[in-house]
């Protein structure tokens, strides 16, 4: 009975680890998308500033 209880606990830990790994992967993906968006915005701002500088 004790071995069965331990194996159930181990299975729960494995499931929890899988869930946390999936959460971490999703968080990393969200960060990557957000950084990509910010880089595009920054690039656009730099381009606009350069355009203003050349026009002056």
Backbone as a chain_set.jsonl record, in Angstrom:
{"seq": "XXXXXXXXXXXXXXXXXXXXXXXXXXXXXXXXXXXXXXXXXXXXXXXXXXXXXXXX", "coords": {"N": [[0.834, -1.198, 0.0], [1.975, 1.188, 0.739], [3.914, 1.586, -1.238], [2.273, 1.938, -3.453], [0.982, 4.312, -2.744], [3.191, 6.024, -2.722], [3.887, 5.911, -5.433], [1.669, 7.094, -6.577], [1.924, 9.662, -5.527], [4.325, 10.364, -6.769], [3.519, 10.322, -9.443], [1.758, 12.468, -9.377], [3.537, 14.534, -8.836], [5.044, 14.44, -11.183], [3.073, 15.195, -13.024], [2.539, 17.773, -12.106], [5.021, 18.947, -12.6], [5.105, 18.759, -15.41], [2.986, 20.503, -16.01], [3.997, 22.916, -14.958], [6.236, 23.237, -16.569], [4.989, 23.607, -19.026], [3.671, 26.005, -18.487], [5.896, 27.677, -18.112], [7.006, 27.581, -20.666], [4.969, 28.835, -22.117], [4.999, 31.364, -20.939], [7.585, 32.201, -21.664], [7.226, 32.3, -24.42], [5.296, 34.324, -24.596], [6.802, 36.48, -23.636], [8.741, 36.611, -25.618], [7.186, 37.356, -27.845], [6.238, 39.845, -26.945], [8.663, 41.265, -26.668], [9.47, 41.262, -29.343], [7.461, 42.857, -30.45], [8.01, 45.282, -29.142], [10.556, 45.826, -30.159], [9.975, 46.267, -32.859], [8.383, 48.585, -32.613], [10.284, 50.338, -31.519], [12.139, 50.413, -33.596], [10.574, 51.665, -35.552], [10.231, 54.159, -34.308], [12.87, 55.108, -34.24], [13.366, 55.269, -36.984], [11.538, 57.289, -37.664], [12.592, 59.436, -36.199], [15.089, 59.68, -37.433], [14.252, 60.444, -39.949], [13.16, 62.948, -39.368], [15.498, 64.236, -38.534], [17.038, 64.279, -40.858], [15.442, 65.878, -42.41], [15.644, 68.309, -41.229]], "CA": [[0.0, 0.0, 0.0], [2.851, 2.36, 0.818], [4.519, 1.776, -2.56], [1.238, 2.483, -4.341], [0.814, 5.709, -2.342], [4.364, 6.759, -3.188], [3.848, 6.034, -6.891], [0.64, 8.102, -6.877], [2.545, 10.953, -5.242], [5.308, 10.616, -7.819], [2.765, 10.663, -10.657], [1.245, 13.831, -9.196], [4.678, 15.439, -9.005], [5.364, 14.479, -12.618], [2.035, 15.993, -13.68], [2.769, 19.166, -11.713], [6.205, 19.398, -13.331], [4.695, 18.969, -16.815], [2.175, 21.714, -16.046], [4.869, 24.069, -14.745], [7.066, 23.393, -17.773], [4.122, 24.199, -20.055], [3.487, 27.409, -18.105], [7.154, 28.375, -18.38], [7.133, 27.709, -22.121], [4.008, 29.851, -22.554], [5.52, 32.653, -20.474], [8.72, 32.54, -22.526], [6.67, 32.662, -25.722], [4.671, 35.642, -24.443], [7.888, 37.462, -23.518], [9.362, 36.73, -26.942], [6.267, 38.14, -28.681], [6.239, 41.219, -26.44], [9.94, 41.878, -27.049], [9.423, 41.487, -30.786], [6.597, 44.024, -30.667], [8.73, 46.473, -28.69], [11.649, 46.083, -31.105], [9.368, 46.869, -34.051], [8.014, 49.968, -32.259], [11.521, 51.106, -31.371], [12.668, 50.602, -34.953], [9.74, 52.686, -36.196], [10.537, 55.456, -33.696], [14.199, 55.518, -34.718], [13.214, 55.663, -38.387], [10.856, 58.584, -37.687], [13.551, 60.441, -35.727], [16.092, 59.876, -38.488], [13.592, 61.197, -41.016], [13.106, 64.334, -38.893], [16.86, 64.777, -38.492], [17.477, 64.553, -42.234], [14.605, 66.954, -42.954], [16.012, 69.585, -40.573]], "C": [[0.874, 1.255, 0.0], [3.491, 2.653, -0.537], [3.524, 2.396, -3.532], [1.015, 3.965, -4.03], [1.976, 6.554, -2.852], [4.331, 6.94, -4.701], [2.776, 7.028, -7.328], [1.214, 9.495, -6.64], [3.556, 11.33, -6.302], [4.615, 11.021, -9.119], [2.207, 12.078, -10.566], [2.363, 14.858, -9.371], [5.069, 15.561, -10.473], [4.363, 15.351, -13.363], [2.228, 17.473, -13.368], [3.969, 19.746, -12.462], [5.874, 19.658, -14.801], [3.9, 20.261, -16.964], [3.055, 22.956, -15.9], [5.786, 24.307, -15.939], [6.249, 24.026, -18.901], [3.881, 25.675, -19.759], [4.737, 28.227, -18.425], [7.345, 28.591, -19.876], [6.196, 28.789, -22.646], [4.484, 31.239, -22.151], [6.677, 33.115, -21.351], [8.235, 32.981, -23.902], [6.041, 34.053, -25.669], [5.725, 36.744, -24.369], [8.532, 37.696, -24.881], [8.492, 37.586, -27.868], [6.286, 39.602, -28.252], [7.533, 41.938, -26.812], [9.977, 42.177, -28.542], [8.604, 42.718, -31.124], [7.319, 45.308, -30.275], [9.883, 46.825, -29.626], [11.11, 46.75, -32.368], [8.995, 48.323, -33.773], [9.25, 50.856, -32.158], [12.145, 51.4, -32.732], [11.893, 51.7, -35.679], [10.033, 54.077, -35.633], [11.885, 55.986, -34.17], [14.106, 55.998, -36.162], [12.55, 57.036, -38.493], [11.797, 59.699, -37.232], [14.625, 60.723, -36.772], [15.512, 60.702, -39.628], [13.51, 62.682, -40.637], [14.49, 64.982, -38.921], [17.346, 65.132, -39.894], [16.685, 65.697, -42.852], [15.026, 68.313, -42.397], [17.197, 70.248, -41.268]], "O": [[0.556, 2.251, -0.651], [3.602, 3.809, -0.943], [3.877, 3.263, -4.331], [0.877, 4.779, -4.943], [1.777, 7.661, -3.353], [4.703, 8.0, -5.206], [2.944, 7.725, -8.329], [1.016, 10.401, -7.451], [3.638, 12.493, -6.696], [5.056, 11.939, -9.81], [2.184, 12.804, -11.56], [2.164, 15.913, -9.974], [5.386, 16.651, -10.95], [4.739, 16.146, -14.224], [2.099, 18.324, -14.248], [3.938, 20.894, -12.903], [6.311, 20.658, -15.371], [4.103, 21.02, -17.911], [2.882, 23.933, -16.629], [6.079, 25.453, -16.281], [6.75, 24.874, -19.639], [3.886, 26.503, -20.67], [4.643, 29.337, -18.947], [7.792, 29.655, -20.304], [6.576, 29.572, -23.517], [4.384, 32.185, -22.933], [6.743, 34.282, -21.736], [8.771, 33.925, -24.481], [6.228, 34.862, -26.578], [5.562, 37.81, -24.963], [8.831, 38.831, -25.252], [9.006, 38.44, -28.589], [6.344, 40.498, -29.094], [7.499, 43.096, -27.228], [10.463, 43.23, -28.955], [8.991, 43.523, -31.971], [7.25, 46.307, -30.991], [10.153, 48.003, -29.858], [11.716, 47.687, -32.887], [9.258, 49.199, -34.597], [9.259, 51.984, -32.652], [12.62, 52.508, -32.981], [12.482, 52.557, -36.338], [10.079, 55.056, -36.378], [12.023, 57.172, -34.467], [14.699, 57.014, -36.522], [12.952, 57.856, -39.318], [11.8, 60.784, -37.812], [15.021, 61.872, -36.97], [16.193, 61.552, -40.201], [13.755, 63.558, -41.466], [14.626, 66.148, -39.293], [17.988, 66.163, -40.093], [17.193, 66.407, -43.72], [14.792, 69.346, -43.025], [17.636, 71.321, -40.852]]}, "num_chains": 1, "name": "protein.A"}
